Amino acid sequence: MSFLTAFFYDKCMKATEDACLIEWRRGLLKNVEGKVLEIGAGTGASLELYPDSSKLQLSLSEPDKNMRVQLEEKIRSKNLTQISVLSCSSEKIDSDDETFDFVFASLVCCTVNDVEASLKEIKRVLKPNGSFIFLEHVASECGSDRRKWQNRLNPFWRKLAGNCHLNRETESYIEDAGFTFHEIKHESMRTAMALVRPTIRGIAKKS
Ligand SMILES: C[S@@+](CC[C@H](N)C(=O)[O-])C[C@H]1O[C@@H](n2cnc3c(N)ncnc32)[C@H](O)[C@@H]1O
């Protein structure tokens, strides 16, 4: 992401964060504990929504330098000392096998270069009973008008929005990677642009 995109990211997302994302993130993260990795943590939109618990050991990974600078600044300004920041991509997570109790991704699977490799890596670093928590905007139903527009505009949108894909079938990718859905909700991302409104969020188990 360019410096400017990263700089204005929080401002652009504020209305949608206030309308629904903060509530969704909080709900998804309320029971996490142990070793937790957030991939593509961006500017740290979820940072304050993790439980304030001594049982939590949080690692945040963000490969984009401009986003990571903001993330580190937010961590510093909030005096959060127990958090480690990594710069690895989700396709090659800098961690041993079976390390984490939870891996969290929000609005990331749409953007990664290789979603299959990323999910394979997430599975690798999760403990045997670990959970992948996701919140993603996704492809609309096949054949719908919205899906037709998502397909048409995807090549342009990817260039404008840091490789974000409008039409990723992330639910199928998660299933195909061998995860089992423990819970999944489909809901419209209020106030967002129509083409990115369809979302999924929930928890998928490794085993
Ligand atoms: C739309 S932003 C979402 C940021 C944050 N997760 C949030 O919910 O606000 C997508 C993020 O994914 C990151 N990203 C892009 N490619 C990635 C990859 N291959 N692995 C991990 N993160 C990636 C981007 O740098 C960016 O910070």
PDBQT file of the ligand as one rigid body, heavy atoms in Angstrom, charges set to zero:
ROOT
HETATM    1  C1  LIG A 301      -7.995  -4.343   3.937  1.00  0.00    +0.000 C 
HETATM    2  S1  LIG A 301      -6.583  -4.378   4.941  1.00  0.00    +0.000 S 
HETATM    3  C2  LIG A 301      -7.240  -5.014   6.479  1.00  0.00    +0.000 C 
HETATM    4  C3  LIG A 301      -6.404  -4.623   7.653  1.00  0.00    +0.000 C 
HETATM    5  C4  LIG A 301      -6.904  -5.131   9.008  1.00  0.00    +0.000 C 
HETATM    6  N1  LIG A 301      -6.860  -6.565   9.082  1.00  0.00    +0.000 N 
HETATM    7  C5  LIG A 301      -8.285  -4.637   9.282  1.00  0.00    +0.000 C 
HETATM    8  O1  LIG A 301      -9.189  -5.441   9.537  1.00  0.00    +0.000 OA
HETATM    9  O2  LIG A 301      -8.461  -3.413   9.290  1.00  0.00    +0.000 OA
HETATM   10  C6  LIG A 301      -5.708  -5.776   4.290  1.00  0.00    +0.000 C 
HETATM   11  C7  LIG A 301      -4.379  -6.000   4.980  1.00  0.00    +0.000 C 
HETATM   12  O3  LIG A 301      -3.805  -7.232   4.523  1.00  0.00    +0.000 OA
HETATM   13  C8  LIG A 301      -2.424  -7.022   4.351  1.00  0.00    +0.000 C 
HETATM   14  N2  LIG A 301      -1.899  -8.018   3.405  1.00  0.00    +0.000 N 
HETATM   15  C9  LIG A 301      -1.811  -7.951   2.060  1.00  0.00    +0.000 A 
HETATM   16  N3  LIG A 301      -1.251  -9.048   1.555  1.00  0.00    +0.000 NA
HETATM   17  C10 LIG A 301      -0.970  -9.841   2.609  1.00  0.00    +0.000 A 
HETATM   18  C11 LIG A 301      -0.361 -11.112   2.740  1.00  0.00    +0.000 A 
HETATM   19  N4  LIG A 301       0.058 -11.794   1.682  1.00  0.00    +0.000 N 
HETATM   20  N5  LIG A 301      -0.220 -11.622   3.980  1.00  0.00    +0.000 NA
HETATM   21  C12 LIG A 301      -0.664 -10.950   5.061  1.00  0.00    +0.000 A 
HETATM   22  N6  LIG A 301      -1.242  -9.733   5.004  1.00  0.00    +0.000 NA
HETATM   23  C13 LIG A 301      -1.390  -9.194   3.792  1.00  0.00    +0.000 A 
HETATM   24  C14 LIG A 301      -2.319  -5.611   3.822  1.00  0.00    +0.000 C 
HETATM   25  O4  LIG A 301      -1.016  -5.088   3.975  1.00  0.00    +0.000 OA
HETATM   26  C15 LIG A 301      -3.356  -4.907   4.681  1.00  0.00    +0.000 C 
HETATM   27  O5  LIG A 301      -2.819  -4.433   5.870  1.00  0.00    +0.000 OA
ENDROOT
TORSDOF 0
